[in-house]
């Protein structure tokens, strides 16, 4: 009986890691990357190249979806029911804990977007500001390009 409890606890932690590493990245791609790519893409090709950014994000979605489905299949197919439930409990707890930190207005998510997608910005000043995730410099660079793009970030 003690080993079943230990295996259940291990699967619970594994479910939490599954959420934190795999599902969180997939959620980031849909809730942060695609909306911000669309927002920056409205500014025009001279500011941001949305086609390349969409391709990169789509590739990321496909890879993470394959990983999430594959790992989920392994757990459901090979684990006993109580272990699968423990795994699902870990996923749910991970989702509850990080629910407030998901979305494009969260500072850490906005910075992660800027660090990743700055390579799709042709302007040097804006690219450098995005690479540093420096919001005031990004706004100044956008004003210098005569682009009004409202960037909102919560602290």
VMD Tcl script that builds the backbone (N, CA, C; Angstrom):
set m [mol new atoms 465]
animate dup $m
set s [atomselect $m all]
$s set {name element resname resid chain x y z} {
  {N N UNK 1 A 0.822 -1.200 0.000}
  {CA C UNK 1 A 0.000 0.000 0.000}
  {C C UNK 1 A 0.866 1.265 0.000}
  {N N UNK 2 A 1.989 1.239 0.744}
  {CA C UNK 2 A 2.855 2.417 0.810}
  {C C UNK 2 A 3.433 2.755 -0.563}
  {N N UNK 3 A 3.753 1.724 -1.345}
  {CA C UNK 3 A 4.321 1.964 -2.668}
  {C C UNK 3 A 3.279 2.566 -3.612}
  {N N UNK 4 A 2.024 2.186 -3.458}
  {CA C UNK 4 A 0.976 2.780 -4.289}
  {C C UNK 4 A 0.837 4.267 -3.989}
  {N N UNK 5 A 0.963 4.624 -2.726}
  {CA C UNK 5 A 0.906 6.039 -2.351}
  {C C UNK 5 A 2.105 6.783 -2.923}
  {N N UNK 6 A 3.271 6.164 -2.848}
  {CA C UNK 6 A 4.474 6.801 -3.401}
  {C C UNK 6 A 4.369 6.951 -4.922}
  {N N UNK 7 A 3.876 5.929 -5.604}
  {CA C UNK 7 A 3.693 6.011 -7.058}
  {C C UNK 7 A 2.662 7.079 -7.415}
  {N N UNK 8 A 1.598 7.165 -6.625}
  {CA C UNK 8 A 0.590 8.198 -6.851}
  {C C UNK 8 A 1.161 9.594 -6.676}
  {N N UNK 9 A 1.978 9.771 -5.636}
  {CA C UNK 9 A 2.617 11.067 -5.408}
  {C C UNK 9 A 3.586 11.402 -6.539}
  {N N UNK 10 A 4.298 10.404 -7.005}
  {CA C UNK 10 A 5.225 10.617 -8.117}
  {C C UNK 10 A 4.470 11.003 -9.389}
  {N N UNK 11 A 3.353 10.362 -9.651}
  {CA C UNK 11 A 2.549 10.703 -10.827}
  {C C UNK 11 A 1.914 12.088 -10.684}
  {N N UNK 12 A 1.547 12.467 -9.454}
  {CA C UNK 12 A 1.010 13.800 -9.214}
  {C C UNK 12 A 2.058 14.859 -9.569}
  {N N UNK 13 A 3.266 14.655 -9.096}
  {CA C UNK 13 A 4.362 15.586 -9.406}
  {C C UNK 13 A 4.656 15.557 -10.904}
  {N N UNK 14 A 4.605 14.365 -11.499}
  {CA C UNK 14 A 4.805 14.257 -12.941}
  {C C UNK 14 A 3.742 15.016 -13.717}
  {N N UNK 15 A 2.506 14.985 -13.254}
  {CA C UNK 15 A 1.433 15.747 -13.895}
  {C C UNK 15 A 1.662 17.241 -13.782}
  {N N UNK 16 A 2.154 17.663 -12.630}
  {CA C UNK 16 A 2.457 19.086 -12.464}
  {C C UNK 16 A 3.572 19.510 -13.413}
  {N N UNK 17 A 4.621 18.693 -13.510}
  {CA C UNK 17 A 5.705 18.996 -14.459}
  {C C UNK 17 A 5.214 18.951 -15.906}
  {N N UNK 18 A 4.338 18.032 -16.215}
  {CA C UNK 18 A 3.746 17.936 -17.547}
  {C C UNK 18 A 3.037 19.240 -17.888}
  {N N UNK 19 A 2.260 19.759 -16.945}
  {CA C UNK 19 A 1.616 21.047 -17.186}
  {C C UNK 19 A 2.654 22.145 -17.333}
  {N N UNK 20 A 3.593 22.223 -16.390}
  {CA C UNK 20 A 4.546 23.323 -16.341}
  {C C UNK 20 A 5.440 23.367 -17.572}
  {N N UNK 21 A 5.883 22.214 -18.042}
  {CA C UNK 21 A 6.813 22.192 -19.168}
  {C C UNK 21 A 6.083 22.143 -20.509}
  {N N UNK 22 A 5.095 21.295 -20.636}
  {CA C UNK 22 A 4.471 21.055 -21.935}
  {C C UNK 22 A 3.220 21.894 -22.175}
  {N N UNK 23 A 2.230 21.721 -21.345}
  {CA C UNK 23 A 0.960 22.406 -21.582}
  {C C UNK 23 A 1.079 23.924 -21.462}
  {N N UNK 24 A 1.904 24.391 -20.567}
  {CA C UNK 24 A 2.067 25.846 -20.402}
  {C C UNK 24 A 2.637 26.467 -21.667}
  {N N UNK 25 A 3.570 25.771 -22.327}
  {CA C UNK 25 A 4.131 26.279 -23.571}
  {C C UNK 25 A 3.076 26.292 -24.670}
  {N N UNK 26 A 2.267 25.256 -24.730}
  {CA C UNK 26 A 1.199 25.202 -25.719}
  {C C UNK 26 A 0.176 26.309 -25.469}
  {N N UNK 27 A -0.171 26.532 -24.210}
  {CA C UNK 27 A -1.091 27.619 -23.863}
  {C C UNK 27 A -0.468 28.970 -24.206}
  {N N UNK 28 A 0.834 29.125 -23.970}
  {CA C UNK 28 A 1.540 30.366 -24.323}
  {C C UNK 28 A 1.413 30.638 -25.814}
  {N N UNK 29 A 1.613 29.613 -26.623}
  {CA C UNK 29 A 1.543 29.799 -28.069}
  {C C UNK 29 A 0.182 30.314 -28.510}
  {N N UNK 30 A -0.891 29.794 -27.917}
  {CA C UNK 30 A -2.236 30.194 -28.325}
  {C C UNK 30 A -2.699 31.495 -27.676}
  {N N UNK 31 A -2.373 31.716 -26.414}
  {CA C UNK 31 A -2.915 32.881 -25.707}
  {C C UNK 31 A -2.008 34.097 -25.718}
  {N N UNK 32 A -0.729 33.905 -26.008}
  {CA C UNK 32 A 0.203 35.037 -26.001}
  {C C UNK 32 A 0.781 35.282 -27.395}
  {N N UNK 33 A 1.395 34.278 -27.977}
  {CA C UNK 33 A 2.127 34.480 -29.222}
  {C C UNK 33 A 1.213 34.858 -30.387}
  {N N UNK 34 A 0.181 34.075 -30.659}
  {CA C UNK 34 A -0.690 34.405 -31.788}
  {C C UNK 34 A -1.351 35.774 -31.645}
  {N N UNK 35 A -1.920 36.130 -30.476}
  {CA C UNK 35 A -2.511 37.472 -30.370}
  {C C UNK 35 A -1.493 38.613 -30.525}
  {N N UNK 36 A -0.301 38.459 -29.942}
  {CA C UNK 36 A 0.688 39.531 -30.067}
  {C C UNK 36 A 1.273 39.595 -31.476}
  {N N UNK 37 A 1.397 38.465 -32.156}
  {CA C UNK 37 A 1.844 38.486 -33.555}
  {C C UNK 37 A 0.823 39.253 -34.398}
  {N N UNK 38 A -0.455 38.995 -34.155}
  {CA C UNK 38 A -1.504 39.717 -34.886}
  {C C UNK 38 A -1.464 41.213 -34.567}
  {N N UNK 39 A -1.229 41.546 -33.298}
  {CA C UNK 39 A -1.179 42.951 -32.897}
  {C C UNK 39 A 0.001 43.666 -33.548}
  {N N UNK 40 A 1.184 43.052 -33.488}
  {CA C UNK 40 A 2.362 43.666 -34.108}
  {C C UNK 40 A 2.245 43.647 -35.629}
  {N N UNK 41 A 1.605 42.629 -36.180}
  {CA C UNK 41 A 1.449 42.527 -37.631}
  {C C UNK 41 A 0.601 43.633 -38.218}
  {N N UNK 42 A -0.330 44.189 -37.424}
  {CA C UNK 42 A -1.163 45.292 -37.897}
  {C C UNK 42 A -0.347 46.551 -38.162}
  {N N UNK 43 A 0.836 46.630 -37.556}
  {CA C UNK 43 A 1.677 47.813 -37.733}
  {C C UNK 43 A 2.310 47.851 -39.109}
  {N N UNK 44 A 2.367 46.720 -39.799}
  {CA C UNK 44 A 2.916 46.687 -41.155}
  {C C UNK 44 A 4.226 45.921 -41.233}
  {N N UNK 45 A 4.596 45.591 -42.452}
  {CA C UNK 45 A 5.810 44.803 -42.699}
  {C C UNK 45 A 7.092 45.559 -42.334}
  {N N UNK 46 A 7.060 46.902 -42.364}
  {CA C UNK 46 A 8.253 47.666 -42.015}
  {C C UNK 46 A 8.547 47.620 -40.525}
  {N N UNK 47 A 7.567 47.186 -39.728}
  {CA C UNK 47 A 7.733 47.111 -38.279}
  {C C UNK 47 A 7.914 45.673 -37.809}
  {N N UNK 48 A 7.140 44.759 -38.365}
  {CA C UNK 48 A 7.151 43.377 -37.895}
  {C C UNK 48 A 6.756 42.462 -39.051}
  {N N UNK 49 A 7.456 41.338 -39.182}
  {CA C UNK 49 A 7.165 40.362 -40.242}
  {C C UNK 49 A 6.277 39.250 -39.675}
  {N N UNK 50 A 4.954 39.404 -39.776}
  {CA C UNK 50 A 4.066 38.429 -39.143}
  {C C UNK 50 A 4.077 37.053 -39.810}
  {N N UNK 51 A 4.420 36.982 -41.092}
  {CA C UNK 51 A 4.411 35.689 -41.780}
  {C C UNK 51 A 5.448 34.750 -41.183}
  {N N UNK 52 A 6.661 35.220 -41.012}
  {CA C UNK 52 A 7.712 34.394 -40.410}
  {C C UNK 52 A 7.418 34.056 -38.962}
  {N N UNK 53 A 6.891 35.020 -38.234}
  {CA C UNK 53 A 6.560 34.783 -36.826}
  {C C UNK 53 A 5.441 33.746 -36.698}
  {N N UNK 54 A 4.441 33.830 -37.574}
  {CA C UNK 54 A 3.366 32.836 -37.559}
  {C C UNK 54 A 3.894 31.443 -37.892}
  {N N UNK 55 A 4.816 31.363 -38.830}
  {CA C UNK 55 A 5.405 30.065 -39.171}
  {C C UNK 55 A 6.155 29.469 -37.979}
  {N N UNK 56 A 6.966 30.292 -37.325}
  {CA C UNK 56 A 7.708 29.812 -36.160}
  {C C UNK 56 A 6.754 29.337 -35.071}
  {N N UNK 57 A 5.708 30.111 -34.804}
  {CA C UNK 57 A 4.765 29.749 -33.763}
  {C C UNK 57 A 3.974 28.501 -34.138}
  {N N UNK 58 A 3.614 28.358 -35.400}
  {CA C UNK 58 A 2.884 27.170 -35.836}
  {C C UNK 58 A 3.734 25.917 -35.695}
  {N N UNK 59 A 5.001 26.018 -36.026}
  {CA C UNK 59 A 5.915 24.889 -35.842}
  {C C UNK 59 A 6.005 24.532 -34.359}
  {N N UNK 60 A 6.096 25.538 -33.508}
  {CA C UNK 60 A 6.141 25.302 -32.064}
  {C C UNK 60 A 4.863 24.628 -31.585}
  {N N UNK 61 A 3.720 25.077 -32.081}
  {CA C UNK 61 A 2.439 24.469 -31.692}
  {C C UNK 61 A 2.403 23.003 -32.099}
  {N N UNK 62 A 2.831 22.698 -33.313}
  {CA C UNK 62 A 2.800 21.314 -33.798}
  {C C UNK 62 A 3.708 20.431 -32.948}
  {N N UNK 63 A 4.901 20.915 -32.661}
  {CA C UNK 63 A 5.847 20.124 -31.857}
  {C C UNK 63 A 5.306 19.897 -30.452}
  {N N UNK 64 A 4.843 20.960 -29.791}
  {CA C UNK 64 A 4.345 20.813 -28.420}
  {C C UNK 64 A 3.055 20.013 -28.362}
  {N N UNK 65 A 2.226 20.119 -29.391}
  {CA C UNK 65 A 1.010 19.312 -29.434}
  {C C UNK 65 A 1.352 17.829 -29.544}
  {N N UNK 66 A 2.340 17.504 -30.375}
  {CA C UNK 66 A 2.774 16.105 -30.506}
  {C C UNK 66 A 3.343 15.589 -29.177}
  {N N UNK 67 A 4.123 16.421 -28.506}
  {CA C UNK 67 A 4.698 16.019 -27.211}
  {C C UNK 67 A 3.599 15.831 -26.172}
  {N N UNK 68 A 2.665 16.773 -26.096}
  {CA C UNK 68 A 1.578 16.683 -25.103}
  {C C UNK 68 A 0.696 15.465 -25.351}
  {N N UNK 69 A 0.322 15.249 -26.596}
  {CA C UNK 69 A -0.522 14.102 -26.911}
  {C C UNK 69 A 0.230 12.804 -26.661}
  {N N UNK 70 A 1.500 12.760 -27.051}
  {CA C UNK 70 A 2.298 11.549 -26.841}
  {C C UNK 70 A 2.453 11.200 -25.379}
  {N N UNK 71 A 2.805 12.168 -24.564}
  {CA C UNK 71 A 2.958 11.907 -23.132}
  {C C UNK 71 A 1.622 11.562 -22.476}
  {N N UNK 72 A 0.575 12.258 -22.892}
  {CA C UNK 72 A -0.746 11.941 -22.357}
  {C C UNK 72 A -1.176 10.521 -22.721}
  {N N UNK 73 A -0.896 10.115 -23.957}
  {CA C UNK 73 A -1.228 8.759 -24.378}
  {C C UNK 73 A -0.470 7.720 -23.563}
  {N N UNK 74 A 0.811 7.969 -23.329}
  {CA C UNK 74 A 1.619 7.019 -22.554}
  {C C UNK 74 A 1.046 6.854 -21.151}
  {N N UNK 75 A 0.685 7.964 -20.523}
  {CA C UNK 75 A 0.142 7.892 -19.162}
  {C C UNK 75 A -1.201 7.162 -19.149}
  {N N UNK 76 A -2.098 7.542 -20.040}
  {CA C UNK 76 A -3.426 6.932 -20.049}
  {C C UNK 76 A -3.358 5.452 -20.432}
  {N N UNK 77 A -2.491 5.130 -21.368}
  {CA C UNK 77 A -2.434 3.760 -21.868}
  {C C UNK 77 A -1.730 2.801 -20.905}
  {N N UNK 78 A -0.670 3.249 -20.265}
  {CA C UNK 78 A 0.152 2.328 -19.479}
  {C C UNK 78 A -0.038 2.426 -17.968}
  {N N UNK 79 A -0.576 3.513 -17.469}
  {CA C UNK 79 A -0.707 3.666 -16.020}
  {C C UNK 79 A -2.058 3.135 -15.541}
  {N N UNK 80 A -2.065 2.694 -14.305}
  {CA C UNK 80 A -3.315 2.257 -13.686}
  {C C UNK 80 A -4.226 3.469 -13.493}
  {N N UNK 81 A -5.484 3.216 -13.288}
  {CA C UNK 81 A -6.463 4.294 -13.183}
  {C C UNK 81 A -6.125 5.280 -12.066}
  {N N UNK 82 A -5.742 4.779 -10.901}
  {CA C UNK 82 A -5.438 5.694 -9.796}
  {C C UNK 82 A -4.203 6.540 -10.106}
  {N N UNK 83 A -3.249 5.994 -10.864}
  {CA C UNK 83 A -2.076 6.771 -11.251}
  {C C UNK 83 A -2.444 7.825 -12.291}
  {N N UNK 84 A -3.334 7.473 -13.203}
  {CA C UNK 84 A -3.800 8.437 -14.197}
  {C C UNK 84 A -4.549 9.576 -13.510}
  {N N UNK 85 A -5.359 9.255 -12.524}
  {CA C UNK 85 A -6.075 10.293 -11.776}
  {C C UNK 85 A -5.124 11.185 -10.985}
  {N N UNK 86 A -4.078 10.593 -10.420}
  {CA C UNK 86 A -3.069 11.392 -9.713}
  {C C UNK 86 A -2.351 12.330 -10.686}
  {N N UNK 87 A -2.025 11.818 -11.866}
  {CA C UNK 87 A -1.384 12.624 -12.908}
  {C C UNK 87 A -2.300 13.787 -13.302}
  {N N UNK 88 A -3.586 13.488 -13.533}
  {CA C UNK 88 A -4.545 14.527 -13.898}
  {C C UNK 88 A -4.698 15.552 -12.776}
  {N N UNK 89 A -4.652 15.098 -11.535}
  {CA C UNK 89 A -4.703 16.020 -10.404}
  {C C UNK 89 A -3.528 16.986 -10.406}
  {N N UNK 90 A -2.348 16.492 -10.717}
  {CA C UNK 90 A -1.181 17.364 -10.813}
  {C C UNK 90 A -1.328 18.396 -11.919}
  {N N UNK 91 A -1.899 17.984 -13.046}
  {CA C UNK 91 A -2.132 18.912 -14.155}
  {C C UNK 91 A -3.121 19.993 -13.736}
  {N N UNK 92 A -4.193 19.606 -13.073}
  {CA C UNK 92 A -5.215 20.562 -12.645}
  {C C UNK 92 A -4.640 21.541 -11.617}
  {N N UNK 93 A -3.873 21.035 -10.671}
  {CA C UNK 93 A -3.252 21.925 -9.674}
  {C C UNK 93 A -2.294 22.899 -10.356}
  {N N UNK 94 A -1.524 22.424 -11.314}
  {CA C UNK 94 A -0.637 23.313 -12.067}
  {C C UNK 94 A -1.415 24.400 -12.785}
  {N N UNK 95 A -2.533 24.040 -13.380}
  {CA C UNK 95 A -3.368 25.013 -14.082}
  {C C UNK 95 A -3.951 26.034 -13.116}
  {N N UNK 96 A -4.386 25.582 -11.958}
  {CA C UNK 96 A -4.962 26.492 -10.957}
  {C C UNK 96 A -3.896 27.453 -10.429}
  {N N UNK 97 A -2.701 26.934 -10.164}
  {CA C UNK 97 A -1.628 27.765 -9.619}
  {C C UNK 97 A -1.188 28.830 -10.626}
  {N N UNK 98 A -1.122 28.480 -11.902}
  {CA C UNK 98 A -0.594 29.405 -12.909}
  {C C UNK 98 A -1.679 30.117 -13.708}
  {N N UNK 99 A -2.942 29.984 -13.333}
  {CA C UNK 99 A -4.031 30.587 -14.102}
  {C C UNK 99 A -3.889 32.101 -14.236}
  {N N UNK 100 A -3.470 32.768 -13.194}
  {CA C UNK 100 A -3.318 34.226 -13.242}
  {C C UNK 100 A -2.115 34.657 -14.082}
  {N N UNK 101 A -1.160 33.772 -14.275}
  {CA C UNK 101 A 0.059 34.127 -14.992}
  {C C UNK 101 A -0.023 33.801 -16.477}
  {N N UNK 102 A -1.179 33.360 -16.945}
  {CA C UNK 102 A -1.359 33.038 -18.352}
  {C C UNK 102 A -1.989 34.228 -19.057}
  {N N UNK 103 A -1.526 34.540 -20.246}
  {CA C UNK 103 A -2.103 35.626 -21.026}
  {C C UNK 103 A -1.061 36.618 -21.478}
  {N N UNK 104 A -1.393 37.432 -22.491}
  {CA C UNK 104 A -0.412 38.341 -23.088}
  {C C UNK 104 A -0.073 39.564 -22.257}
  {N N UNK 105 A -0.894 39.905 -21.273}
  {CA C UNK 105 A -0.623 41.113 -20.496}
  {C C UNK 105 A 0.298 40.864 -19.309}
  {N N UNK 106 A 0.604 39.624 -19.019}
  {CA C UNK 106 A 1.520 39.298 -17.937}
  {C C UNK 106 A 2.933 39.694 -18.359}
  {N N UNK 107 A 3.631 40.348 -17.467}
  {CA C UNK 107 A 4.951 40.877 -17.803}
  {C C UNK 107 A 5.910 39.779 -18.265}
  {N N UNK 108 A 5.949 38.665 -17.567}
  {CA C UNK 108 A 6.884 37.597 -17.950}
  {C C UNK 108 A 6.539 37.016 -19.315}
  {N N UNK 109 A 5.249 36.885 -19.634}
  {CA C UNK 109 A 4.861 36.378 -20.945}
  {C C UNK 109 A 5.176 37.377 -22.044}
  {N N UNK 110 A 4.939 38.663 -21.782}
  {CA C UNK 110 A 5.260 39.687 -22.771}
  {C C UNK 110 A 6.764 39.724 -23.037}
  {N N UNK 111 A 7.558 39.630 -21.972}
  {CA C UNK 111 A 9.016 39.615 -22.144}
  {C C UNK 111 A 9.473 38.385 -22.913}
  {N N UNK 112 A 8.885 37.226 -22.637}
  {CA C UNK 112 A 9.233 36.013 -23.368}
  {C C UNK 112 A 8.895 36.160 -24.850}
  {N N UNK 113 A 7.753 36.773 -25.140}
  {CA C UNK 113 A 7.393 37.028 -26.533}
  {C C UNK 113 A 8.411 37.941 -27.194}
  {N N UNK 114 A 8.759 39.026 -26.520}
  {CA C UNK 114 A 9.709 39.987 -27.088}
  {C C UNK 114 A 11.071 39.344 -27.347}
  {N N UNK 115 A 11.562 38.559 -26.392}
  {CA C UNK 115 A 12.858 37.905 -26.561}
  {C C UNK 115 A 12.838 36.926 -27.733}
  {N N UNK 116 A 11.741 36.234 -27.921}
  {CA C UNK 116 A 11.654 35.213 -28.960}
  {C C UNK 116 A 11.411 35.806 -30.336}
  {N N UNK 117 A 10.531 36.787 -30.431}
  {CA C UNK 117 A 10.096 37.274 -31.734}
  {C C UNK 117 A 10.753 38.578 -32.168}
  {N N UNK 118 A 11.776 39.029 -31.455}
  {CA C UNK 118 A 12.478 40.249 -31.871}
  {C C UNK 118 A 13.208 40.038 -33.205}
  {N N UNK 119 A 13.506 38.806 -33.555}
  {CA C UNK 119 A 14.213 38.522 -34.816}
  {C C UNK 119 A 13.361 38.844 -36.038}
  {N N UNK 120 A 12.076 39.075 -35.865}
  {CA C UNK 120 A 11.192 39.375 -36.977}
  {C C UNK 120 A 10.946 40.875 -37.148}
  {N N UNK 121 A 11.752 41.678 -36.476}
  {CA C UNK 121 A 11.638 43.133 -36.556}
  {C C UNK 121 A 12.796 43.670 -37.398}
  {N N UNK 122 A 12.508 44.330 -38.522}
  {CA C UNK 122 A 13.590 44.838 -39.375}
  {C C UNK 122 A 14.303 46.070 -38.815}
  {N N UNK 123 A 13.620 46.893 -38.029}
  {CA C UNK 123 A 14.229 48.113 -37.492}
  {C C UNK 123 A 15.165 47.777 -36.343}
  {N N UNK 124 A 16.400 48.302 -36.404}
  {CA C UNK 124 A 17.415 47.984 -35.401}
  {C C UNK 124 A 17.040 48.456 -33.993}
  {N N UNK 125 A 16.524 49.672 -33.891}
  {CA C UNK 125 A 16.192 50.215 -32.567}
  {C C UNK 125 A 15.058 49.419 -31.912}
  {N N UNK 126 A 14.040 49.126 -32.691}
  {CA C UNK 126 A 12.919 48.361 -32.152}
  {C C UNK 126 A 13.347 46.933 -31.831}
  {N N UNK 127 A 14.170 46.341 -32.676}
  {CA C UNK 127 A 14.647 44.977 -32.418}
  {C C UNK 127 A 15.454 44.912 -31.129}
  {N N UNK 128 A 16.333 45.902 -30.926}
  {CA C UNK 128 A 17.138 45.932 -29.706}
  {C C UNK 128 A 16.254 46.151 -28.479}
  {N N UNK 129 A 15.268 47.032 -28.590}
  {CA C UNK 129 A 14.356 47.274 -27.466}
  {C C UNK 129 A 13.543 46.025 -27.150}
  {N N UNK 130 A 13.121 45.302 -28.182}
  {CA C UNK 130 A 12.379 44.058 -27.942}
  {C C UNK 130 A 13.291 42.986 -27.355}
  {N N UNK 131 A 14.522 42.910 -27.824}
  {CA C UNK 131 A 15.451 41.909 -27.289}
  {C C UNK 131 A 15.702 42.146 -25.804}
  {N N UNK 132 A 15.696 43.411 -25.401}
  {CA C UNK 132 A 15.885 43.743 -23.995}
  {C C UNK 132 A 14.557 43.768 -23.229}
  {N N UNK 133 A 13.454 43.653 -23.967}
  {CA C UNK 133 A 12.106 43.728 -23.393}
  {C C UNK 133 A 11.925 45.032 -22.614}
  {N N UNK 134 A 12.448 46.109 -23.161}
  {CA C UNK 134 A 12.362 47.430 -22.546}
  {C C UNK 134 A 11.169 48.170 -23.147}
  {N N UNK 135 A 10.065 48.200 -22.419}
  {CA C UNK 135 A 8.815 48.753 -22.930}
  {C C UNK 135 A 8.910 50.243 -23.286}
  {N N UNK 136 A 9.538 51.097 -22.460}
  {CA C UNK 136 A 9.645 52.509 -22.864}
  {C C UNK 136 A 10.459 52.690 -24.157}
  {N N UNK 137 A 11.526 51.937 -24.317}
  {CA C UNK 137 A 12.310 52.031 -25.552}
  {C C UNK 137 A 11.526 51.493 -26.747}
  {N N UNK 138 A 10.713 50.469 -26.512}
  {CA C UNK 138 A 9.884 49.941 -27.598}
  {C C UNK 138 A 8.873 50.996 -28.039}
  {N N UNK 139 A 8.255 51.661 -27.082}
  {CA C UNK 139 A 7.284 52.708 -27.428}
  {C C UNK 139 A 7.951 53.855 -28.169}
  {N N UNK 140 A 9.162 54.235 -27.739}
  {CA C UNK 140 A 9.889 55.310 -28.411}
  {C C UNK 140 A 10.273 54.900 -29.836}
  {N N UNK 141 A 10.708 53.663 -30.019}
  {CA C UNK 141 A 11.071 53.184 -31.351}
  {C C UNK 141 A 9.849 53.118 -32.258}
  {N N UNK 142 A 8.717 52.733 -31.714}
  {CA C UNK 142 A 7.484 52.700 -32.511}
  {C C UNK 142 A 7.038 54.109 -32.894}
  {N N UNK 143 A 7.182 55.063 -31.955}
  {CA C UNK 143 A 6.844 56.449 -32.288}
  {C C UNK 143 A 7.773 56.987 -33.367}
  {N N UNK 144 A 9.049 56.612 -33.314}
  {CA C UNK 144 A 10.001 57.053 -34.341}
  {C C UNK 144 A 9.636 56.493 -35.711}
  {N N UNK 145 A 8.985 55.352 -35.738}
  {CA C UNK 145 A 8.531 54.754 -37.002}
  {C C UNK 145 A 7.131 55.237 -37.395}
  {N N UNK 146 A 6.584 56.195 -36.635}
  {CA C UNK 146 A 5.234 56.729 -36.851}
  {C C UNK 146 A 4.171 55.633 -36.761}
  {N N UNK 147 A 4.321 54.781 -35.769}
  {CA C UNK 147 A 3.365 53.690 -35.554}
  {C C UNK 147 A 2.810 53.831 -34.140}
  {N N UNK 148 A 1.508 53.858 -34.060}
  {CA C UNK 148 A 0.852 53.886 -32.752}
  {C C UNK 148 A 0.356 52.482 -32.449}
  {N N UNK 149 A 1.053 51.813 -31.577}
  {CA C UNK 149 A 0.700 50.459 -31.164}
  {C C UNK 149 A 0.585 50.471 -29.661}
  {N N UNK 150 A -0.610 50.197 -29.157}
  {CA C UNK 150 A -0.834 50.239 -27.724}
  {C C UNK 150 A -0.349 48.943 -27.086}
  {N N UNK 151 A 0.671 49.048 -26.263}
  {CA C UNK 151 A 1.237 47.883 -25.575}
  {C C UNK 151 A 0.926 47.994 -24.096}
  {N N UNK 152 A 0.145 47.060 -23.591}
  {CA C UNK 152 A -0.240 47.059 -22.183}
  {C C UNK 152 A 0.369 45.845 -21.502}
  {N N UNK 153 A 1.025 46.093 -20.369}
  {CA C UNK 153 A 1.633 45.014 -19.615}
  {C C UNK 153 A 1.324 45.241 -18.143}
  {N N UNK 154 A 0.844 44.187 -17.477}
  {CA C UNK 154 A 0.606 44.240 -16.041}
  {C C UNK 154 A 1.881 43.894 -15.306}
  {N N UNK 155 A 2.031 44.415 -14.141}
  {CA C UNK 155 A 3.239 44.121 -13.370}
  {C C UNK 155 A 3.047 42.933 -12.500}
}
mol reanalyze $m
mol bondsrecalc $m
mol representation Tube
mol addrep $m
